[in-house]
Amino acid sequence: MAGAQKFYRAASWLVLACLVVPMFASYYFDDMFSSISYLFEDPSLTQLGWDSAGYGLYASGYSVLCVFGGLVLGGILLDKWGVRFSGSLFVAMMAGGAGLVLWALLSGSSASLSVAYVGVMIFGLGSEIAGTAVTRSIARWFKGGPMAFAMGIQLAIARLGTAFALVLSPKLVQQQADHVYTLAETAKPAVVGMGLMALGLILWAVFVALDASAGKKIREEQDALKSKTPDSASEPAGAPDETFRFSDVLKVLGNRNFWLLALLCVLFYSSVIAFKKFAGAILIPRFDIPAQAAGWMISMLPFSTVIFAPLFGILVDKVGHGTRWMIAGAFLALIAHALLAFAPAGVPFWGYLAMVFLGFGYSLVPAALWPSVPKIVPDKVLGTTFALVNWVQNLGLLTFKWISGVVLGTGAEGPVHVEIMFTSLCVLAVVVAFLFRANAVRHPELGLDRANN
């Protein structure tokens, strides 16, 4: 087994390198309109003809199939059929949905919004299950090692895709006064996204080959060991049953820690991801800045996580106290949205300061939250549990993206009202984080505040 474990550890970093690229592409494509969302404030600005409410509908489409059973089913398939087969299916779905969105943007037909809505639904489900497959794979490849650090690296590079979108899109679609943007101009960010998707598909195939090779090598060494020590081949009495059963889903749903993590996830991520979708439409009028400046301001979020997510991952691995970091991150997000809601208008300093606080929070909470999931459930339902957490998260995202689009379309006070909503979500996130901390103290056997290595 020593040879197999040595091979496994050596290959794990190459596996991580392959897994981060599809997620980079996914994050880019999801956020490609975030810093140029002003295009949809007036349907006459583009040949595409979408308005703010239409863009809000499009943005919310990402979560529709996830919410209505697709995400849970996908997580179960990961546990039943394995990451290689199920993950490949959903990575292909992610790329296919993105292709449909691109076609809708280029077609400019009267049904373009409907077609793009269907495309983003397919893309969203594929992305979420692909992300679950990636997290599940990292948890398995780095079990007993620097798991939080590896998850932090994956998260950092994925969010670099968001940063790339936020900075690149205003350059691809230049802000011009009294200009009607053509279909080709509007679709430029999606064309780049499809190129990234193609690269992601290639590297996913490399991961599948590595994962299959590692499994085969370890099985061969296990068989060789059993042949030398026949008595060890029999499973000891009382060994845990690692066979997945559908009844295990009910056990996950009855787990108090699952619900606390899921609630923290939906409240926190809704205050960040839904905000990013409309960041340009919020920051530009609030602080009286041009679109490119808003793009750089928003890009502070993902750029900060590139640096701090791995560092906070190391912190969780080496020091522990994950629940405390969740509280701190949620509180920083609360300060950020309070500044965006109530700071003096027309002063860009407050926007930049808010992005600093939100960037730290956006690094701290995930660095502690996702490595906590393998500690509250058995390995055999890990894929299902990750999917269920993401299902609850997408239920919130579907709701708050749609609400944000509607509120922003109500008038000049729309950005302030939306930020008050995000501030309220952060208050609830802090409360839930404290409840999770209290539960971790009551159940020290779970090791939720224990260092990972």
C-alpha positions as CSV (number, residue, x, y, z in Angstrom):
1,M,0.0,0.0,0.0
2,A,2.9,2.4,0.6
3,G,3.6,2.5,-3.2
4,A,0.0,3.2,-4.0
5,Q,-0.2,6.0,-1.4
6,K,3.0,7.5,-2.7
7,F,1.6,7.6,-6.2
8,Y,-1.7,9.0,-4.9
9,R,0.0,11.9,-3.1
10,A,2.3,12.7,-6.0
11,A,-0.7,12.7,-8.5
12,S,-3.0,14.7,-6.2
13,W,-1.6,18.1,-7.1
14,L,-1.8,17.3,-10.9
15,V,-5.4,16.3,-10.3
16,L,-6.0,19.6,-8.6
17,A,-4.5,21.4,-11.6
18,C,-6.9,19.7,-13.9
19,L,-10.0,20.2,-11.7
20,V,-9.5,24.0,-11.3
21,V,-9.8,24.9,-15.0
22,P,-13.4,23.8,-15.6
23,M,-14.4,25.7,-12.5
24,F,-12.4,28.8,-13.7
25,A,-14.4,28.6,-17.0
26,S,-17.7,28.2,-15.1
27,Y,-17.1,31.2,-12.8
28,Y,-16.1,33.3,-15.8
29,F,-19.2,32.4,-17.8
30,D,-21.5,32.9,-14.9
31,D,-20.1,36.4,-14.2
32,M,-19.4,37.7,-17.7
33,F,-22.1,40.3,-17.6
34,S,-21.7,41.4,-13.9
35,S,-19.6,44.5,-14.6
36,I,-21.5,45.5,-17.7
37,S,-25.0,44.9,-16.4
38,Y,-25.7,48.6,-17.1
39,L,-26.3,47.4,-20.8
40,F,-29.7,46.0,-19.7
41,E,-31.0,49.1,-17.8
42,D,-32.6,50.2,-21.1
43,P,-33.6,47.8,-23.8
44,S,-32.8,50.4,-26.5
45,L,-29.1,50.2,-25.6
46,T,-28.6,46.8,-27.3
47,Q,-29.9,45.1,-30.4
48,L,-30.5,42.2,-28.0
49,G,-33.3,44.3,-26.4
50,W,-33.1,42.9,-22.8
51,D,-34.1,45.1,-19.9
52,S,-33.1,45.0,-16.2
53,A,-36.0,42.6,-15.3
54,G,-35.1,40.4,-18.2
55,Y,-31.5,40.2,-17.2
56,G,-32.6,39.4,-13.7
57,L,-34.7,36.6,-15.0
58,Y,-31.8,35.3,-17.1
59,A,-29.4,35.5,-14.0
60,S,-32.0,33.6,-11.9
61,G,-32.3,30.9,-14.5
62,Y,-28.9,29.5,-13.3
63,S,-30.6,28.0,-10.2
64,V,-33.9,26.8,-11.6
65,L,-33.0,23.1,-12.4
66,C,-30.8,23.0,-9.4
67,V,-33.7,24.0,-7.1
68,F,-36.3,21.7,-8.7
69,G,-34.5,18.5,-8.0
70,G,-31.7,18.4,-10.4
71,L,-29.0,19.2,-7.9
72,V,-30.1,16.6,-5.4
73,L,-30.4,14.0,-8.1
74,G,-27.0,14.8,-9.4
75,G,-25.4,14.5,-6.0
76,I,-27.0,11.1,-5.6
77,L,-25.7,10.0,-9.0
78,L,-22.2,11.1,-7.9
79,D,-22.4,8.7,-4.9
80,K,-24.1,5.9,-6.9
81,W,-22.2,6.0,-10.2
82,G,-19.0,7.7,-9.2
83,V,-17.3,11.0,-10.0
84,R,-15.8,10.0,-13.3
85,F,-19.0,9.0,-15.1
86,S,-21.5,11.4,-13.4
87,G,-19.0,14.3,-13.3
88,S,-18.3,13.9,-17.0
89,L,-22.0,14.0,-17.8
90,F,-22.5,17.3,-16.0
91,V,-19.3,18.9,-17.2
92,A,-20.6,18.3,-20.7
93,M,-24.0,19.7,-19.7
94,M,-22.2,22.8,-18.4
95,A,-20.5,23.4,-21.8
96,G,-23.6,22.6,-23.8
97,G,-25.7,25.1,-21.8
98,A,-23.1,27.8,-22.3
99,G,-23.1,27.1,-26.0
100,L,-26.9,27.6,-26.1
101,V,-26.6,30.9,-24.3
102,L,-24.0,32.0,-26.8
103,W,-26.2,31.0,-29.7
104,A,-29.1,33.0,-28.2
105,L,-26.9,36.1,-27.8
106,L,-25.8,35.9,-31.4
107,S,-29.2,35.1,-32.9
108,G,-30.9,38.3,-31.5
109,S,-34.4,36.7,-32.2
110,S,-37.5,37.7,-30.3
111,A,-37.1,34.4,-28.3
112,S,-33.4,35.1,-27.4
113,L,-34.2,35.7,-23.7
114,S,-36.2,32.4,-23.6
115,V,-33.5,30.4,-25.3
116,A,-30.7,32.0,-23.1
117,Y,-32.9,31.2,-20.1
118,V,-33.0,27.5,-21.1
119,G,-29.3,27.6,-21.8
120,V,-28.4,29.1,-18.4
121,M,-30.6,26.6,-16.6
122,I,-28.7,23.7,-18.3
123,F,-25.4,25.5,-17.7
124,G,-26.3,26.2,-14.0
125,L,-27.1,22.6,-13.2
126,G,-24.1,21.3,-15.0
127,S,-21.8,23.8,-13.2
128,E,-23.2,23.1,-9.8
129,I,-22.9,19.3,-10.1
130,A,-19.5,19.7,-11.7
131,G,-18.5,21.9,-8.8
132,T,-19.8,19.2,-6.4
133,A,-17.8,16.6,-8.3
134,V,-14.7,18.7,-8.0
135,T,-15.2,19.3,-4.3
136,R,-16.0,15.6,-3.7
137,S,-12.8,14.6,-5.6
138,I,-10.6,17.0,-3.7
139,A,-12.0,15.7,-0.4
140,R,-11.1,12.2,-1.5
141,W,-7.7,12.9,-3.0
142,F,-6.6,15.1,0.0
143,K,-8.3,13.2,2.8
144,G,-6.0,13.1,5.8
145,G,-3.8,15.9,4.2
146,P,-4.1,19.6,3.4
147,M,-7.7,19.4,2.4
148,A,-8.7,23.0,3.3
149,F,-5.6,24.3,1.6
150,A,-6.4,22.4,-1.6
151,M,-10.0,23.5,-1.5
152,G,-8.8,27.1,-0.9
153,I,-6.6,26.9,-4.0
154,Q,-9.4,25.5,-6.1
155,L,-11.7,28.3,-4.8
156,A,-9.1,30.9,-5.4
157,I,-8.5,29.9,-9.0
158,A,-12.2,29.5,-9.7
159,R,-12.9,33.0,-8.5
160,L,-10.0,34.2,-10.6
161,G,-12.4,33.3,-13.4
162,T,-14.8,35.8,-11.9
163,A,-12.1,38.5,-11.7
164,F,-11.1,37.8,-15.3
165,A,-14.7,38.3,-16.3
166,L,-15.2,41.5,-14.3
167,V,-12.0,43.1,-15.7
168,L,-12.2,41.7,-19.3
169,S,-15.8,42.3,-20.1
170,P,-15.7,46.1,-19.9
171,K,-12.7,46.0,-22.3
172,L,-14.5,43.7,-24.7
173,V,-17.7,45.7,-24.6
174,Q,-16.5,49.3,-24.3
175,Q,-18.8,51.8,-22.6
176,Q,-19.9,54.4,-25.2
177,A,-22.4,57.2,-24.9
178,D,-25.3,57.2,-27.3
179,H,-24.3,53.8,-28.8
180,V,-26.5,50.8,-29.6
181,Y,-24.5,47.7,-28.9
182,T,-24.7,45.1,-31.7
183,L,-25.3,41.4,-31.1
184,A,-21.7,40.6,-31.8
185,E,-20.5,43.2,-29.3
186,T,-22.8,42.0,-26.6
187,A,-21.7,38.3,-27.2
188,K,-18.0,38.9,-27.0
189,P,-17.6,37.8,-23.4
190,A,-19.5,34.6,-24.1
191,V,-17.2,33.8,-27.1
192,V,-14.2,34.0,-24.7
193,G,-16.2,31.8,-22.2
194,M,-16.7,29.1,-24.8
195,G,-13.0,28.9,-25.4
196,L,-12.4,28.5,-21.7
197,M,-15.0,25.7,-21.6
198,A,-13.2,23.8,-24.4
199,L,-10.0,23.9,-22.4
200,G,-11.9,22.8,-19.3
201,L,-13.3,19.8,-21.1
202,I,-9.8,18.7,-22.2
203,L,-8.4,18.9,-18.7
204,W,-11.4,17.2,-17.2
205,A,-10.7,14.2,-19.5
206,V,-7.1,14.2,-18.2
207,F,-8.4,14.1,-14.6
208,V,-10.7,11.2,-15.4
209,A,-7.7,9.2,-16.8
210,L,-5.6,10.0,-13.7
211,D,-8.4,9.1,-11.3
212,A,-9.0,5.8,-13.1
213,S,-5.3,5.0,-13.1
214,A,-4.9,5.8,-9.4
215,G,-7.9,3.6,-8.5
216,K,-6.5,0.7,-10.5
217,K,-3.0,1.0,-9.0
218,I,-4.4,1.1,-5.4
219,R,-6.7,-1.9,-6.1
220,E,-3.8,-3.9,-7.5
221,E,-1.6,-3.2,-4.4
222,Q,-4.6,-4.0,-2.1
223,D,-5.1,-7.4,-4.0
224,A,-1.3,-8.1,-3.7
225,L,-1.4,-7.4,0.1
226,K,-4.5,-9.6,0.6
227,S,-2.8,-12.5,-1.3
228,K,0.1,-12.3,1.2
229,T,-2.1,-12.1,4.3
230,P,-5.3,-14.0,3.6
231,D,-6.8,-13.4,7.0
232,S,-6.8,-9.6,6.4
233,A,-9.0,-10.0,3.3
234,S,-12.0,-10.7,5.4
235,E,-13.9,-7.6,6.7
236,P,-13.8,-7.3,10.5
237,A,-17.0,-7.7,12.4
238,G,-18.9,-4.5,13.0
239,A,-17.1,-2.6,10.1
240,P,-19.2,0.3,8.8
241,D,-21.4,-0.3,5.7
242,E,-20.1,2.0,2.9
243,T,-22.9,1.1,0.5
244,F,-25.0,4.1,-0.5
245,R,-28.7,3.8,0.1
246,F,-31.5,6.3,-0.7
247,S,-32.5,6.2,3.0
248,D,-29.2,7.9,3.7
249,V,-30.6,11.1,2.1
250,L,-33.2,11.2,4.9
251,K,-30.5,10.9,7.5
252,V,-28.6,13.8,6.0
253,L,-31.8,15.9,6.0
254,G,-32.3,15.0,9.7
255,N,-28.8,16.3,10.6
256,R,-29.0,19.6,12.5
257,N,-25.4,20.5,11.5
258,F,-26.4,20.0,7.8
259,W,-29.2,22.6,8.1
260,L,-27.0,25.1,9.9
261,L,-24.3,24.8,7.3
262,A,-26.9,25.0,4.5
263,L,-28.6,28.1,6.0
264,L,-25.2,29.8,6.5
265,C,-24.3,29.0,2.9
266,V,-27.6,30.3,1.4
267,L,-27.6,33.5,3.4
268,F,-23.9,34.3,3.0
269,Y,-23.6,33.4,-0.7
270,S,-26.8,35.2,-1.6
271,S,-25.4,38.4,-0.2
272,V,-22.3,38.0,-2.3
273,I,-23.2,36.2,-5.5
274,A,-26.6,38.0,-6.1
275,F,-24.7,41.3,-5.4
276,K,-22.1,40.5,-8.0
277,K,-24.7,39.9,-10.6
278,F,-25.9,43.5,-10.3
279,A,-22.7,45.1,-9.0
280,G,-22.3,47.4,-11.9
281,A,-25.9,48.6,-11.6
282,I,-25.4,49.2,-7.9
283,L,-21.9,50.7,-7.7
284,I,-22.0,53.0,-10.7
285,P,-25.0,55.2,-9.5
286,R,-24.1,54.9,-5.8
287,F,-20.5,56.2,-6.1
288,D,-20.7,58.0,-9.5
289,I,-18.0,56.0,-11.2
290,P,-17.6,54.8,-14.9
291,A,-18.1,51.2,-15.8
292,Q,-14.4,50.3,-16.0
293,A,-13.8,51.7,-12.6
294,A,-16.7,49.7,-11.3
295,G,-15.2,46.6,-12.9
296,W,-12.0,47.1,-11.1
297,M,-13.8,47.8,-7.8
298,I,-15.8,44.6,-8.1
299,S,-12.8,42.6,-9.1
300,M,-11.3,43.2,-5.7
301,L,-13.6,40.4,-4.5
302,P,-12.2,37.6,-6.6
303,F,-8.7,38.9,-6.6
304,S,-8.6,39.0,-2.8
305,T,-9.7,35.4,-2.6
306,V,-6.9,34.4,-5.0
307,I,-4.5,35.4,-2.2
308,F,-6.5,34.9,1.0
309,A,-8.6,31.8,0.3
310,P,-5.5,29.5,0.2
311,L,-4.0,31.3,3.2
312,F,-7.2,30.9,5.2
313,G,-7.3,27.3,4.1
314,I,-3.8,26.8,5.6
315,L,-5.1,28.5,8.8
316,V,-8.0,26.2,9.1
317,D,-5.8,23.1,8.4
318,K,-3.1,24.1,10.9
319,V,-5.0,26.0,13.6
320,G,-8.6,24.9,13.4
321,H,-11.4,27.0,15.0
322,G,-13.3,26.9,11.7
323,T,-16.6,28.0,13.3
324,R,-15.0,31.2,14.6
325,W,-13.7,32.0,11.1
326,M,-17.3,31.6,9.8
327,I,-18.6,34.1,12.3
328,A,-15.8,36.6,11.5
329,G,-16.4,36.2,7.7
330,A,-20.1,36.7,8.0
331,F,-19.6,39.8,10.2
332,L,-17.2,41.3,7.6
333,A,-19.7,40.8,4.9
334,L,-22.3,42.6,7.1
335,I,-20.0,45.6,7.5
336,A,-19.4,45.7,3.7
337,H,-23.1,45.8,2.8
338,A,-23.9,48.3,5.5
339,L,-21.3,50.6,3.9
340,L,-22.7,50.0,0.4
341,A,-26.2,50.8,1.7
342,F,-25.6,53.8,4.0
343,A,-22.2,55.4,3.2
344,P,-22.3,58.8,1.5
345,A,-23.2,58.7,-2.2
346,G,-20.7,59.8,-4.8
347,V,-17.6,58.9,-2.7
348,P,-15.8,55.9,-4.3
349,F,-13.6,55.4,-1.2
350,W,-16.5,53.8,0.6
351,G,-17.1,51.4,-2.3
352,Y,-13.4,50.3,-2.3
353,L,-13.5,49.9,1.5
354,A,-16.6,47.8,1.3
355,M,-15.0,45.5,-1.3
356,V,-12.0,45.0,1.1
357,F,-14.3,43.8,3.9
358,L,-16.4,41.7,1.5
359,G,-13.3,40.2,0.0
360,F,-12.0,39.1,3.4
361,G,-15.4,37.7,4.3
362,Y,-15.7,35.9,0.9
363,S,-12.4,34.2,1.7
364,L,-13.0,33.3,5.3
365,V,-16.4,31.7,5.3
366,P,-15.8,29.2,2.4
367,A,-12.4,28.3,3.7
368,A,-14.0,27.1,6.9
369,L,-17.4,26.0,5.6
370,W,-16.7,23.5,2.9
371,P,-14.0,21.5,4.8
372,S,-16.6,21.2,7.6
373,V,-19.0,19.1,5.4
374,P,-16.9,15.9,5.4
375,K,-16.8,16.1,9.2
376,I,-20.6,16.0,9.7
377,V,-21.5,13.0,7.4
378,P,-20.0,9.6,6.3
379,D,-18.0,9.5,3.1
380,K,-20.6,7.4,1.3
381,V,-23.1,10.4,1.3
382,L,-20.5,13.1,0.8
383,G,-21.5,13.9,-2.8
384,T,-25.2,13.9,-1.8
385,T,-24.5,16.2,1.1
386,F,-22.5,18.7,-0.9
387,A,-25.3,18.7,-3.5
388,L,-28.0,19.2,-0.8
389,V,-26.1,22.2,0.6
390,N,-25.8,23.6,-2.9
391,W,-29.5,22.9,-3.5
392,V,-30.4,25.1,-0.5
393,Q,-27.9,27.7,-1.7
394,N,-29.4,27.8,-5.2
395,L,-32.9,28.2,-3.8
396,G,-31.8,31.4,-2.2
397,L,-29.9,32.6,-5.2
398,L,-32.9,32.0,-7.5
399,T,-35.0,34.1,-5.2
400,F,-32.6,36.9,-4.4
401,K,-31.3,37.4,-8.0
402,W,-34.9,37.8,-9.2
403,I,-35.8,40.2,-6.4
404,S,-32.7,42.2,-7.0
405,G,-33.5,42.7,-10.7
406,V,-37.1,43.8,-9.8
407,V,-36.0,46.2,-7.1
408,L,-33.3,47.8,-9.2
409,G,-35.8,48.5,-11.9
410,T,-38.1,50.5,-9.5
411,G,-36.1,53.8,-9.7
412,A,-33.2,55.8,-8.4
413,E,-33.4,54.4,-4.9
414,G,-33.2,50.8,-6.2
415,P,-29.5,50.3,-5.4
416,V,-29.9,51.4,-1.8
417,H,-33.0,49.2,-1.3
418,V,-31.2,46.2,-2.7
419,E,-28.2,46.8,-0.4
420,I,-30.5,47.0,2.6
421,M,-31.8,43.5,1.6
422,F,-28.2,42.2,1.4
423,T,-27.4,43.7,4.8
424,S,-30.4,41.9,6.3
425,L,-29.2,38.6,4.9
426,C,-25.7,39.2,6.5
427,V,-27.3,39.8,9.9
428,L,-29.1,36.4,9.6
429,A,-25.8,34.8,8.5
430,V,-24.0,36.0,11.6
431,V,-26.8,34.6,13.8
432,V,-26.6,31.2,12.1
433,A,-22.8,31.1,12.3
434,F,-23.1,31.7,16.1
435,L,-25.7,28.8,16.3
436,F,-23.3,26.5,14.4
437,R,-20.5,27.5,16.7
438,A,-22.6,26.6,19.8
439,N,-23.5,23.2,18.3
440,A,-19.8,22.6,17.6
441,V,-19.0,23.2,21.2
442,R,-21.7,20.9,22.4
443,H,-20.4,18.1,20.1
444,P,-16.6,18.2,20.2
445,E,-16.5,14.6,18.9
446,L,-17.2,16.0,15.4
447,G,-13.9,17.9,15.4
448,L,-15.5,20.9,13.7
449,D,-13.0,23.3,15.3
450,R,-10.1,20.8,15.1
451,A,-7.1,21.3,12.8
452,N,-7.1,19.0,9.8
453,N,-3.5,17.9,10.0
